[in-house]
Amino acid sequence: MAAIDKDASKAPSAFAQLDLIEATAKRGETLRRAKEVQPPAGDARLYDMLVELRRDIQQLKDEERSLAQSPDERMMHGLLNELRRDIESLKREQVQDQFSSSPNERHLRTLLLELRQDIDALNKIGDGSRNSPSAGGRYSPQPSGVGNALNLGIPLGILGGIAAAFALLLTTGLIRIDAGTATHAPAAPTAPAVVAPATPQVAPQAIHPPVVATPDQLLQTANVLLGRGEIEFARQVLTNATTQGSAVAALILARTYDPVRLSQMYNPSGIAPNIERAQTLYEIAAGSGNAEAIARLDELRSAKQPK
């Protein structure tokens, strides 16, 4: 009973995050329709996938509420599998345009690949959270679903991954929500002979800035990917964090390109090092005073000097 109460106390937080994601998607879709501009074929497919993703989120919320009364998790796993299939389908479409896509589309593909990894992690946790028999032969309920994923601390997680995907749409211009565009409606001309009663003017609704993934969240996701041996995916996530000014991300990214550190720390198979790229990233990290970056940078420079 205590486990059920604890899980129930966590559920409002998960619902609140899902509501935020759904509201962001609805807002972006409304603005796009207001422009009445037909998007390119690639963007149209992307919007269709995101609309399906939002629909699956709503079903996931409904299933989470039903699990409060029933221990059956099969429908939740089905929804998660649908999410994974959607991401896989979108990934295949994006890979076809890998060499002709714009930088914004490449960043979006990177973030969607992160989301696919987080969904896989959530599926594994869901499989391991089934009830186990107690000493008396009965089953004790365990926290499950979105609340369980949050309790176990999945880095960035499915919620953060979906939120970051929509946030990237906002920041790359595929969906525009500019706080500076909110203006008052022009006042209607008043007839000189008619005195109309004063009506209170309603201020335009404030548009909050989109929620974006922070460097710390990206670092958490990158560490999970590195632990799984997904070096290429981790490099892309760390690149995003580095562009946001994270010196720690620059240091970790430099290790993945440094031939010595790459073989010592990650033991990759088929991952190519790049000493020039590593040195550039070490310089970024050293600029913030990182001792490891400074020491390794000196070693690389000394190795290049003729003896």
Steps between C-alpha positions, in 0.01 A plus 500: 500500500787738581655435158170587326467826697856596418443436129176698507678799654745505208231476231394874502858602418507266199155621388611862530800439275288316244248788503783747435623295203150468356429873541825589321414273208145638475629858504750432223237324289254789542757759390596293199137478388455874549782571252322291232831412339550154357822356654752305289444130456764408760355738760146375428609145586667630813183677613294187438737297716488758780118509490497121539751532782275745683204263457705216647595722794131555579438125485799445727354744755164321491671165545703632796176605672343160438803325649417663835208257523643208296848339503480405129789661305448345158328803349775732625764282335294510181496879505874514560554264208289729280717794605812306414361402158416865427853608586651217294286598200600864533865397536488301176348795314760740637794270420399506133562877497811487718729668251252761375340602831550841657681550836163546672373169366821324607463635854138382506601154381760484776242584766252246367770233515549591866127456552514154342774398746298630796189311387706179481624564854143558622388174340775309681401656832135416434592136433695483827232664712250214485369367830711237677352236737541570871560242774126435533456421132324831424616775270589842633434793260804698385512854359474491124459714193607862468514553876738206539726636225522833679567334837784294357656815351531425128734775373292746295242224470208455264335817632808714465578347161157581359509848652843562351380378160216752498730768640741438213216548254435837661863610504584385145213691343280207394252639753536865595379644830661841541428685824560832326222446246219542754348839422182679591223492244452839321228711650186528291411853378235669713211690351506865620127521576471167685634456852554132568542364854858434596598136473792354693788409274639152547876470481626241252585165652866479591692240306746313714836407352529134398649247740833376362735226615772644723868405469471298823211297356693442179803388702286246687372358172852492352633308802229236454585468131872470577423230755319304229786546253296734276800727437369661179165592656677627812724721287196666343338564838826637644540726197161655579604558861836646391331751271303616805829585673557191717874455564434161662328382182798624296738298721297178475457549125877550465558165674287323237729637225829464690659169385650427843194590709264332253672164532551529878153614605251373242670209318296564184479281195514675164497855646761720333701749709588851381800657670446846345137505611603383848759778530246766399254375762772481766576866426134589562498312832839644599362850447281447806799392710442122488819336630461174307445684173804724559726204583385288206531798264862547606568131435354518150695813415824349632447187290477714185825684562806356319754335727 
